Structure formats: structure tokens, C-alpha cells
Amino acid sequence: MAAIVTLKPGKDHSLRRLHPWVFSGAIGRMQGQPQEGEIVIVQASNGEVLGMGHYAPGSIAVRMLAFGPEAAAPDAAFWEAKIRNAYQLRQNLGLTGDGNTDVFRLAHAEGDGVPGLIIDVYGDVAVVQAHSAGMYHARPQIAAALRAVFGDKLRAIYDKSAETVPQKAAPDAQNGYLFGESTGSEHIVHENGQPFAVDWETGQKTGFFIDQRDNRQLLARYAPGRRVLNTFCYTGGFSAYALQAGAALVHSVDSSKRAIELTDRNATLAEEAGAPAGRHEAFAQDVFTFMKGSQEQYDLIVLDPPAFAKHLSARHNALMGYKRLNAAGIRQIAPGGLLFTFSCSQVVSAELFEGAVLAAAIEAGRPARILHRLTQPADHPVSLFHPEGAYLKGLVLAVE
């Protein structure tokens, strides 16, 4: 029997609005002693069953998988239905079977009704990353569902959960293949026709920042003839697009030497695909140190840092960090230049981020106009009932 979580009176409103989180402070009592990751039934204070989800000790106590009194523990049919629904959406978006793009996000946590689960597809390989103990324990069923939905289109399923699953719940977690096997560390995928080398086994996240696909394509519109600086470049996604579009020069900066190796590899792939040769240089250096020491005035600068805040307690310091970074970028850019600036911190709203950029422009003493407000692509959907899923925000500024 699954444990039963009973909410305090008046604490059921968010679940009735289909918000997928139950906070610990909303729980009145619990029948049973669920372990982290186990399925629990959630009910209102009057005993009405509201749904079921994965239990975890901590602030977010339950991540809901299904709503309503008929919700039952997930079985093979449940997981296959979830994966098939997510796949059909990507089909409707034109991302499956696209000869120009064979990398996309298949399952985006709450946005696809699977809180705590990320699945990215790279050609014929699916990379699974569980961010909760419940999803970690469900990996065999998720892998079976993937095989049922994709059939022979799927060569392998790689599990990247060891980096993200709570260690208490899975102390011996190791990355590895749930299906198929490795064929080497480098895999070439294509995004909007642009080739990229992806290493999902040792790279960050699942191997590639898929969420910037549309924004990289926008940058390509503005890159021809411009001097481009791509900071926090990771594998050089923006750099490769700028090179292919005909940028005059592209400088890529990241503190990670491994990231710079991948960036150089992707710059070479761009050249092999037709980009002008000899226009790219990469630097394994701290971004602030590089910008302070650079004498170059760039026409286009990309500021795409990792999340400065993962919790509310760090939000103020994150906003100060965004202000400092953007002030440096605005000072560095040539008159008439374009600044692509981003935040992937979920706890920093678009309004707060824009305020930090405004403060940076005031500090730098440069007039600036907003040309675009940017966000994540459609394969990173945001549930209407879970607005917190809108984590990526960006601005394109014209700086005078």
C-alpha cells in the first residue's frame, strides 16, 4: 500500500489548479513511512484523493505524476503514454525526422508531466537524466517506454543521472547505458544543418545546451561581418553559428579547458561545412579576466553564464553577478554593437533579470535598446500550471 499524504485545510488549492508540487509546509499528516522516491497518494484534509506522485524529504515533498481520484501507481502503460505524448508533440513541432536537426529535448520535466525527468535525443541515442529519486528508480520502465515508442530508431539509451539524483537516495549511482553500448566519445549531430560534436558521457548536462537552438539561429542573422565574443562558450554553439554566418572574427572564452577543446572541434566542423577558415580563436580563461585584459572592441557579445542562483537564498547575489557581468559586456562592446545576454537561473524572473541589465547599462553609462526578448524553445515547454518552468530568459540589446 502506498503511503497517504494528507494536506492541511486550505492547502489543496494549488493541486486543484494542477500545480505539480506539494510543499512540505502544506502537509498535515502522513499515513505510512515512505522512502525517498516512493509513490504516495495525496489527499485533501477531507479525505478526497487529489492524485499521486513521487515523495522526497525536503521543501518540495511531492512531485505529482497524475491528478484525480483514479490516479494509480505508474505501470508500463503509464510510462509509455507519457513518452508517446512527449514524442508526438516533438513530431508536431517538426523536430522528428528533420534532416537538418537531429538533436532535441524529448521530455522536459514538469513541462511534459514528468517532474524530475529530462530526456534529450541525439540522433539515434536518448540521454536520460533523473533529477529526483523517484525518476531514478523508474529508469528501467522509462527505458522500456523509450524503446516501445522509438522502435529501431533508437540505438542506445544513456543514463546521465549520477550527477543529478540525490546522493542519499542513490549513493552508488553511476552513469552508463540502459540499452545499447558506447561507440566512442565523439558523436556528430546536426542543428539547423550545423554540425556539432557532442560528448554525452563526460560533457555537462546531457552533452549540449539544446535550449539555445532558436537563439543561436537568431544570432546568425546578425553575425555576418561582425567581430564576435562568445563568453561562457561551453562547446561553442554560438561561435559555430557565427562562423558559418560569416563573422569577421570569433573569440570563444570559457574557464574549462575541456570546453575549449570541444569549442575548437566544433569550429573546425563549421569550417569543414563551409565557414571561412582562420577566423576563430578560443581561450581557456576566466571570462571577467579575459574581458578586463582585452583591447578588442567587439560588434557582438554573447553573455551566457551558468546559473548564478539555484535557490532563493542566492538570488540577491545572483542579481549582483548579472549586473557586474552585463556592465563589463556593455563597456566592452563597440558603438552600435549587439549584446545577447542570458540568465538560466530559475529563481531569477525575467523582470528581475531585465532590471539587473538596466542597472548595468546605467553603471556603464551607455544607452541601450531592447531588440528581442528571448526564451527557451518549444521542445522545452512550460506547463500553464507551472510557470516556474520558464527558466531561460534573454535580451538582445543594441548599445550606442
C-alpha positions as semicolon CSV with decimal commas, in nm:
position;residue;x (nm);y (nm);z (nm)
1;M;0,000;0,000;0,000
2;A;0,127;0,345;-0,090
3;A;0,166;0,595;0,191
4;I;-0,101;0,865;0,210
5;V;-0,014;1,233;0,240
6;T;-0,297;1,443;0,382
7;L;-0,284;1,817;0,330
8;K;-0,372;2,083;0,585
9;P;-0,712;2,252;0,545
10;G;-0,700;2,511;0,267
11;K;-0,369;2,381;0,126
12;D;-0,524;2,190;-0,163
13;H;-0,593;2,490;-0,389
14;S;-0,271;2,467;-0,588
15;L;-0,322;2,096;-0,661
16;R;-0,677;2,165;-0,776
17;R;-0,520;2,413;-1,017
18;L;-0,291;2,126;-1,131
19;H;0,031;2,272;-0,996
20;P;0,262;1,967;-0,969
21;W;0,439;2,047;-0,641
22;V;0,334;1,976;-0,283
23;F;0,545;2,173;-0,038
24;S;0,632;2,021;0,298
25;G;0,459;2,303;0,483
26;A;0,126;2,207;0,326
27;I;0,129;1,855;0,473
28;G;-0,093;1,797;0,775
29;R;-0,019;1,431;0,840
30;M;0,117;1,121;0,674
31;Q;-0,003;0,760;0,692
32;G;0,293;0,530;0,640
33;Q;0,666;0,599;0,620
34;P;0,755;0,647;0,254
35;Q;1,117;0,631;0,144
36;E;1,257;0,896;-0,087
37;G;1,135;0,829;-0,440
38;E;0,837;0,613;-0,349
39;I;0,487;0,673;-0,479
40;V;0,246;0,841;-0,237
41;I;-0,123;0,922;-0,260
42;V;-0,211;1,287;-0,189
43;Q;-0,546;1,376;-0,043
44;A;-0,722;1,687;0,083
45;S;-0,796;1,737;0,451
46;N;-1,147;1,592;0,395
47;G;-1,003;1,269;0,255
48;E;-1,068;1,345;-0,114
49;V;-0,794;1,189;-0,327
50;L;-0,621;1,454;-0,537
51;G;-0,361;1,241;-0,715
52;M;-0,028;1,064;-0,674
53;G;0,338;1,145;-0,708
54;H;0,697;1,084;-0,602
55;Y;0,782;1,157;-0,240
56;A;1,101;1,331;-0,127
57;P;1,202;1,480;0,208
58;G;1,269;1,849;0,172
59;S;1,092;2,164;0,062
60;I;0,917;2,006;-0,236
61;A;0,776;1,696;-0,068
62;V;0,577;1,550;-0,357
63;R;0,615;1,591;-0,732
64;M;0,281;1,498;-0,884
65;L;0,263;1,249;-1,169
66;A;-0,115;1,229;-1,204
67;F;-0,419;1,411;-1,070
68;G;-0,763;1,290;-0,968
69;P;-0,912;1,010;-0,760
70;E;-0,837;0,742;-1,022
71;A;-0,460;0,805;-1,016
72;A;-0,277;0,476;-0,962
73;A;0,087;0,376;-0,923
74;P;0,261;0,415;-1,262
75;D;0,298;0,096;-1,466
76;A;0,446;0,023;-1,810
77;A;0,141;0,167;-1,986
78;F;0,167;0,488;-1,783
79;W;0,530;0,550;-1,883
80;E;0,472;0,460;-2,246
81;A;0,179;0,704;-2,262
82;K;0,394;0,982;-2,113
83;I;0,682;0,923;-2,357
84;R;0,450;0,886;-2,657
85;N;0,269;1,209;-2,571
86;A;0,602;1,394;-2,548
87;Y;0,721;1,240;-2,875
88;Q;0,402;1,335;-3,058
89;L;0,447;1,697;-2,952
90;R;0,800;1,696;-3,099
91;Q;0,659;1,543;-3,416
92;N;0,408;1,828;-3,437
93;L;0,695;2,075;-3,387
94;G;0,874;1,924;-3,687
95;L;1,173;1,811;-3,482
96;T;1,150;1,439;-3,554
97;G;1,257;1,324;-3,897
98;D;1,409;1,666;-3,975
99;G;1,717;1,617;-4,192
100;N;1,866;1,944;-4,068
101;T;1,813;1,886;-3,695
102;D;1,854;1,553;-3,518
103;V;1,901;1,681;-3,163
104;F;1,608;1,785;-2,946
105;R;1,463;1,760;-2,595
106;L;1,208;1,481;-2,573
107;A;1,098;1,515;-2,209
108;H;1,117;1,841;-2,017
109;A;1,023;1,762;-1,657
110;E;0,708;1,945;-1,543
111;G;0,656;2,084;-1,893
112;D;0,583;1,729;-2,014
113;G;0,414;1,600;-1,700
114;V;0,721;1,411;-1,576
115;P;0,866;1,621;-1,289
116;G;1,228;1,537;-1,224
117;L;1,296;1,379;-1,566
118;I;1,496;1,511;-1,861
119;I;1,542;1,316;-2,185
120;D;1,746;1,455;-2,473
121;V;1,774;1,286;-2,813
122;Y;2,099;1,294;-3,010
123;G;2,040;1,123;-3,343
124;D;1,970;0,759;-3,253
125;V;2,066;0,789;-2,885
126;A;1,845;0,906;-2,598
127;V;2,016;1,051;-2,290
128;V;1,817;1,022;-1,967
129;Q;1,884;1,240;-1,665
130;A;1,684;1,190;-1,345
131;H;1,672;1,486;-1,108
132;S;1,470;1,307;-0,841
133;A;1,495;0,974;-0,663
134;G;1,154;0,872;-0,797
135;M;1,260;0,916;-1,158
136;Y;1,591;0,747;-1,085
137;H;1,416;0,433;-0,960
138;A;1,183;0,441;-1,264
139;R;1,467;0,433;-1,520
140;P;1,406;0,071;-1,630
141;Q;1,040;0,147;-1,707
142;I;1,136;0,475;-1,878
143;A;1,394;0,293;-2,093
144;A;1,136;0,031;-2,188
145;A;0,890;0,306;-2,283
146;L;1,152;0,476;-2,499
147;R;1,218;0,154;-2,686
148;A;0,845;0,096;-2,734
149;V;0,791;0,445;-2,877
150;F;1,107;0,477;-3,089
151;G;1,146;0,115;-3,201
152;D;1,451;0,059;-3,421
153;K;1,511;0,435;-3,448
154;L;1,688;0,411;-3,113
155;R;2,036;0,257;-3,098
156;A;2,114;0,329;-2,734
157;I;1,986;0,485;-2,412
158;Y;2,245;0,651;-2,190
159;D;2,177;0,728;-1,824
160;K;2,339;1,052;-1,701
161;S;2,160;1,055;-1,365
162;A;2,458;1,002;-1,134
163;E;2,534;1,375;-1,149
164;T;2,183;1,490;-1,058
165;V;2,000;1,230;-0,849
166;P;2,008;1,298;-0,472
167;Q;2,305;1,105;-0,334
168;K;2,114;0,994;-0,023
169;A;1,862;0,814;-0,240
170;A;2,116;0,655;-0,477
171;P;2,461;0,656;-0,313
172;D;2,602;0,409;-0,566
173;A;2,461;0,576;-0,878
174;Q;2,685;0,552;-1,184
175;N;2,636;0,677;-1,537
176;G;2,604;0,408;-1,800
177;Y;2,399;0,257;-2,081
178;L;2,049;0,132;-2,005
179;F;2,030;-0,007;-2,358
180;G;2,291;-0,045;-2,631
181;E;2,655;0,045;-2,584
182;S;2,911;0,317;-2,643
183;T;3,059;0,372;-2,988
184;G;3,321;0,625;-2,879
185;S;3,331;0,960;-2,703
186;E;3,257;1,181;-3,006
187;H;2,921;1,185;-3,178
188;I;2,827;1,426;-3,458
189;V;2,476;1,569;-3,455
190;H;2,319;1,848;-3,657
191;E;2,121;2,152;-3,550
192;N;1,968;2,364;-3,825
193;G;2,221;2,199;-4,056
194;Q;2,516;2,298;-3,835
195;P;2,734;2,001;-3,728
196;F;2,834;1,964;-3,362
197;A;3,046;1,713;-3,176
198;V;2,862;1,604;-2,861
199;D;3,002;1,407;-2,569
200;W;2,710;1,297;-2,353
201;E;2,923;1,061;-2,146
202;T;3,154;1,322;-1,992
203;G;3,008;1,658;-2,102
204;Q;2,799;1,896;-1,893
205;K;2,426;1,832;-1,854
206;T;2,340;1,577;-2,126
207;G;2,622;1,696;-2,352
208;F;2,485;2,002;-2,532
209;F;2,281;2,311;-2,447
210;I;1,982;2,233;-2,667
211;D;1,778;2,517;-2,516
212;Q;1,969;2,784;-2,711
213;R;1,884;2,644;-3,057
214;D;1,647;2,924;-3,165
215;N;1,865;3,194;-3,010
216;R;2,173;3,065;-3,192
217;Q;1,982;3,087;-3,518
218;L;1,882;3,445;-3,436
219;L;2,245;3,533;-3,370
220;A;2,337;3,400;-3,716
221;R;2,116;3,671;-3,868
222;Y;2,326;3,942;-3,705
223;A;2,673;3,785;-3,719
224;P;2,787;3,845;-4,082
225;G;3,089;4,078;-4,089
226;R;3,085;4,136;-3,713
227;R;3,357;4,076;-3,454
228;V;3,201;3,832;-3,209
229;L;3,287;3,744;-2,850
230;N;3,118;3,433;-2,708
231;T;3,165;3,409;-2,331
232;F;3,095;3,101;-2,117
233;C;3,102;2,931;-2,457
234;Y;3,097;2,567;-2,337
235;T;3,101;2,372;-2,668
236;G;3,091;2,684;-2,882
237;G;2,734;2,669;-3,012
238;F;2,701;3,043;-3,071
239;S;3,057;3,052;-3,207
240;A;2,988;2,788;-3,472
241;Y;2,674;2,968;-3,589
242;A;2,862;3,299;-3,608
243;L;3,143;3,141;-3,812
244;Q;2,900;2,974;-4,050
245;A;2,717;3,305;-4,096
246;G;3,040;3,484;-4,197
247;A;3,153;3,671;-3,886
248;A;3,475;3,867;-3,933
249;L;3,627;3,702;-3,624
250;V;3,501;3,494;-3,334
251;H;3,662;3,472;-2,991
252;S;3,534;3,200;-2,757
253;V;3,605;3,209;-2,382
254;D;3,542;2,951;-2,110
255;S;3,729;2,866;-1,791
256;S;3,712;2,493;-1,873
257;K;3,993;2,355;-2,088
258;R;3,771;2,064;-2,190
259;A;3,504;2,307;-2,306
260;I;3,760;2,492;-2,515
261;E;3,870;2,165;-2,675
262;L;3,509;2,097;-2,773
263;T;3,468;2,453;-2,898
264;D;3,776;2,422;-3,118
265;R;3,643;2,093;-3,253
266;N;3,308;2,249;-3,339
267;A;3,478;2,548;-3,501
268;T;3,669;2,303;-3,721
269;L;3,345;2,124;-3,809
270;A;3,193;2,460;-3,905
271;E;3,490;2,529;-4,133
272;E;3,461;2,184;-4,287
273;A;3,094;2,261;-4,352
274;G;3,185;2,577;-4,543
275;A;3,256;2,850;-4,287
276;P;3,555;3,078;-4,369
277;A;3,873;2,940;-4,214
278;G;4,111;3,114;-3,974
279;R;3,858;3,342;-3,806
280;H;3,824;3,163;-3,471
281;E;4,031;3,166;-3,156
282;A;3,941;3,009;-2,820
283;F;4,069;3,099;-2,474
284;A;4,062;2,882;-2,161
285;Q;4,035;3,172;-1,921
286;D;3,809;3,333;-1,662
287;V;3,560;3,548;-1,851
288;F;3,598;3,857;-1,631
289;T;3,977;3,836;-1,651
290;F;3,964;3,800;-2,028
291;M;3,729;4,094;-2,078
292;K;3,931;4,316;-1,846
293;G;4,251;4,242;-2,036
294;S;4,112;4,250;-2,390
295;Q;4,176;4,551;-2,612
296;E;3,930;4,431;-2,877
297;Q;3,604;4,616;-2,929
298;Y;3,351;4,359;-3,034
299;D;3,045;4,423;-3,250
300;L;2,851;4,136;-3,096
301;I;2,894;3,986;-2,749
302;V;2,722;3,679;-2,604
303;L;2,688;3,658;-2,225
304;D;2,552;3,311;-2,144
305;P;2,673;3,220;-1,793
306;P;2,576;2,913;-1,591
307;A;2,301;2,962;-1,334
308;F;2,414;3,223;-1,081
309;A;2,142;3,110;-0,836
310;K;1,974;2,774;-0,786
311;H;1,793;2,870;-0,467
312;L;1,602;3,176;-0,349
313;S;1,862;3,240;-0,082
314;A;2,121;3,311;-0,353
315;R;1,901;3,534;-0,570
316;H;2,032;3,870;-0,447
317;N;2,394;3,772;-0,507
318;A;2,295;3,637;-0,848
319;L;2,141;3,970;-0,947
320;M;2,460;4,148;-0,843
321;G;2,653;3,900;-1,054
322;Y;2,434;3,963;-1,359
323;K;2,476;4,337;-1,311
324;R;2,855;4,308;-1,292
325;L;2,878;4,079;-1,595
326;N;2,649;4,290;-1,813
327;A;2,823;4,613;-1,715
328;A;3,152;4,459;-1,831
329;G;2,993;4,347;-2,158
330;I;2,832;4,684;-2,226
331;R;3,163;4,863;-2,164
332;Q;3,343;4,622;-2,399
333;I;3,109;4,647;-2,695
334;A;3,166;4,881;-2,989
335;P;2,916;5,163;-3,054
336;G;2,620;5,019;-3,242
337;G;2,705;4,669;-3,121
338;L;2,464;4,396;-3,017
339;L;2,461;4,225;-2,678
340;F;2,299;3,882;-2,642
341;T;2,263;3,835;-2,267
342;F;2,101;3,544;-2,082
343;S;2,005;3,404;-1,743
344;C;1,917;3,038;-1,685
345;S;1,856;3,087;-1,311
346;Q;1,501;2,968;-1,248
347;V;1,466;3,178;-0,932
348;V;1,551;3,498;-1,124
349;S;1,243;3,617;-1,310
350;A;1,256;3,789;-1,648
351;E;1,162;4,117;-1,477
352;L;1,442;4,089;-1,220
353;F;1,694;3,994;-1,487
354;E;1,593;4,289;-1,704
355;G;1,629;4,514;-1,400
356;A;1,984;4,388;-1,343
357;V;2,072;4,457;-1,706
358;L;1,918;4,805;-1,678
359;A;2,132;4,875;-1,371
360;A;2,437;4,754;-1,565
361;A;2,367;4,990;-1,855
362;I;2,326;5,281;-1,613
363;E;2,654;5,192;-1,442
364;A;2,833;5,161;-1,776
365;G;2,684;5,492;-1,898
366;R;2,575;5,353;-2,236
367;P;2,230;5,399;-2,391
368;A;2,078;5,066;-2,499
369;R;1,759;4,949;-2,666
370;I;1,589;4,611;-2,641
371;L;1,554;4,445;-2,981
372;H;1,440;4,099;-2,867
373;R;1,324;3,926;-2,552
374;L;1,432;3,563;-2,571
375;T;1,331;3,238;-2,404
376;Q;1,362;2,862;-2,436
377;P;1,246;2,676;-2,750
378;A;0,923;2,482;-2,792
379;D;1,078;2,145;-2,706
380;H;1,136;2,290;-2,358
381;P;0,765;2,359;-2,296
382;V;0,630;2,536;-1,990
383;S;0,318;2,395;-1,828
384;L;0,049;2,657;-1,796
385;F;0,001;2,528;-1,442
386;H;0,373;2,550;-1,357
387;P;0,510;2,891;-1,466
388;E;0,831;2,820;-1,273
389;G;0,933;2,609;-1,574
390;A;1,016;2,924;-1,771
391;Y;1,381;2,929;-1,663
392;L;1,566;3,069;-1,968
393;K;1,538;3,438;-2,036
394;G;1,743;3,662;-2,257
395;L;1,769;4,004;-2,416
396;V;1,925;4,133;-2,734
397;L;2,038;4,492;-2,683
398;A;2,157;4,750;-2,933
399;V;2,419;4,951;-2,745
400;E;2,505;5,306;-2,854
